[in-house]
Amino acid sequence: MMRIISLLLALVLSFSAMLIHSTAAPAWNGDANGDENINLSDVTMILKHIANWDVEVDPLADFDTNGKINLNDASLILKHIAKWNVAPDTLLEAEYGVNAVDFDIPYPAPTETVKGSEFGFSTEVSDNSGAWASAIAYLREHPGTTLEIEKGVYKMAGNSYVSISGLQNCVIDGGDSTFLYANRNFFSVSGCDLLEIKNLTVDWDYETAGFPTTSVVRIKSREKTDDPKTDKVEYEFFLVEDASYAVDLPWDSMMHMDPERLTIGVVGGYGDQFAISWWHKSKELTEPNVITAMIDSSIKDIYEGDVWLVKHYNYSGPAFSHSSGTNVTYKDITVHSGPGGGVYLSSQYTHHVRFDGVTIGLNPENADHIRMSTTADALNFKNTGGYIIVENCDIGYQGDDCINIHSTPGITELVYDNEIEMIVRNGNNFYVGCEVGFKKASDFTEHEFTATVTGYEFISSEEYGQHYRMILDRDVPADIEENWIVYNKSNNGEYYIIRNNFFHENRARGVLLGSPNGLVENNRFYRHQSPAVNIGIDHGSQWIEGTGVNNLILRNNIFEECNLTGRDGVYINISAGSDFGVGGMILSEKCFYDILISGNTFINPKAAIISARSVRDLAIVNNTIKNPDEIKHYTDPDKTFPNRGRIELRGYEVKNATVIHNMWEASPYISEEINEIYVTDKVRDNELTSYGNIITEVP
């Protein structure tokens, strides 16, 4: 070993004379000699230390922070200097102005245990709501207790949520039980601290309800009728024998499915069909598993042979509605299906929440005909106090985003003295006593003015929002006028960690990131209908979401065959849109900044892997792009995809972008110039640093 170290030392000493590259990084791990630079001198110092030379090594030489100074530290520093991807790499983070989010959430430590049977839980009764109420009341009166429910299948038929409220230092252990619901009232969590809910499954009770929440249909035929405004369509429910249940059920929306995989999303496929109830003029059962409907002839994309998923319910209540509570862990929870979402978090009183081993996915026992899990977002975090961890989860097959993190500001309509009238999509985001800030909607300029809300009242409602009057504790400056963003400064959802998860085969996006201070690492994204990652602001006619994103790291993730249906096909999208004061894209680098995308692998994109605008201090470093397979378009088999895997920077407002050391594996399906970053002429030359991007042979 000492001979090897001596040889390495000689090699490094000789090579260091030729190499002057170093990374200025005061007080960062790897600075073995304490000169505030990371270079080969530090490697030399570490090797001398290992060889027992008489040298004084700074404790920062422990690059991997494992309490030891050894060859692994020297190796990692060499890799960093050579621009290899090293994660976690505090030096890389320092170089690009980001800091990896890191925090923990305590678990409860109860000392007493009670059994579910003591409170009347029974697999023989039609409703266990009363047993839940008794058990929760006991836990509320006895902090520090574990409730152990004996394994079984329990039916739930109550007319209200099971309220898990006011618990302190408690564990609810479902014992791998399943709870079946036949209505839209599931679990409600509020006012808890140090709570763990684990080892239970929630599913829709098809037998009791008499119908599923979704159906799969094939277009058997579409014909003209005597009425030029009406067509006749036959929907074949080919996965079941009896479709009579669906005649009188709502048909909320339809999603185009891959006819072989029976999952949402098709390359070159059709977009979602919303509000379909209005264009179904009539429905009747014409065969045991065929429903014939008269539809408006103007409806497009309904063609014979195509397969669609029909949502009968959409946003009709999540399995878990968490409105307040801190230090809460959801561990090994499964949600197979339901008329709404999976777990929804809301309010500034919700923070420090962990999801570990949560599954949102199909039930293997009925996956041959039930092809959607939850009909809305699997995990939705809106207007929370942040500090959320999602790890080791399997989330797929749902009818909207896997994870949606955002806050909901308002847009000013009228400002006078200390009063504001505004439009919001979620009026509950503001309340007396909260502190509000202001940004200009057209360019996201932050105003220095802040105020405390002293009065808040509802004015009126319309289809896409509500109008509220807000009274502040001081007059509003004259330059804050119509079309300014007003936001609650205490619940923007910042600080989140998303790691070691599998996101897959759902409608819409993988993760929607609308809040600052996030770490997304070591996840797999697979076959999403829309972008795998959407970093965005959406202030439009349907949503008012997002106040900007900064200090975000996406590293060491795998993205494969994502954004199947989307026309742009992009895997990671960074953009901001607004209908207020701008009427289109918000072209301002103030929207997004300090974002690092490194060490990721992108497989079989049909277009760009990254498309970014309205961003500054963006670093795209050390990523790998692979295009081993041909991609077939659903309606145009001869269509080609010339931009597979490129990186796009768009618009004037891209500032200080770095795109370096990314690698494309050679493929017949990529262009010879794919490593030349696509930059619109609106991006100024001095705002982009690009080098070391190469095409290599397949290893």
Buried (B, 14 or more C-beta within 10 A) or exposed (E): EEEEBEEBBEEBBEEBEEEEEBBBBEEBBBBBBBBEBBBBBBBBBBBBBBBEEEBEBBEBBBBBEEEEBBBBBBBBBBBBBEBBBBBBBBBBBBBBBBBBBEEEBEBBEBEEEBBBEEBBBBEEBEBBBEBBBBBBBBBBEBBBBBBBBBBBEBBBBBEEBBBBBBBBBBBBBBBBBBBBBBBBBBBBBBBBBBBBBBBBBBBBBBEBBEBBBBBBBBBBBBEEEEEEEBBBBBBBBBBBEEBEBBEEBBBBBBBBBBBEEBBBBBBBBBEBBEEBEEBBEEBEBEEEBBBBBBBEBEBEBBEEEBBBBBBBBBBBBBBBBBBBBBBBBBBBBBBBBBBBBBBBBBBBBBBBBBBBBBBBBBBEEBBEBBBBBBBBBBBBBBBBBBBBBBBBBBBBBBBBBBBBBBBBBBBBBEBEEBBBBBBBBBBEBBBEEBEBBBBBBBBBEEBEBEBEBEEBEEEEEEEEBBBBBBBBEEEBEEEBEBBBBBBBEBBBBBBBBBBBBBBBBBBBBBBBBBBBBBBBBBBBBBBBBBBBBBBBBBBBEEBBBBBBBBBBBBBBBBBBBBBBBBEBBBBBBBBBBBBBBBEEBBBBBBBBBBBBBBBBBBBBBBBBBBBBBBBBBBBBBBBBBBBEEEBEBBEEEEEEBEBBBBBBBBBBBBBBBBBBBBBBBEBEBBBEEBBEBBBEEEBEEEBBEBEEBEBEEEE
